[in-house]
């Protein structure tokens, strides 16, 4: 998993590339927390995610809950087919991930 983290004022833009599976979620979680703590708004681009499993979907849903709890804005954009398929496998509409 590689990511590009760009910050402008109080907004962070993160673009993920590569797998988002059980093997990457710990690193990804830490990166998301750091970005959320430093920004009021975050845009998370998932177009480059090449593989996703239930752990990846759980991380995305948890990030959304944390943003709401911390009164921050999180927008998830451009879900790749891998993310959409992983969500559908567990009965979640990908639109609910994107918010």
Buried (B, 14 or more C-beta within 10 A) or exposed (E): BEBEBEEEEEBBBBBBBEBBBEEBBEEBBEBBEEBBEEBBBBBBBBEBBBBBBBBBBEBBBEBBEBBEEEEBBBBBEBBBEBBBEBBEEEEBEBEEBBE
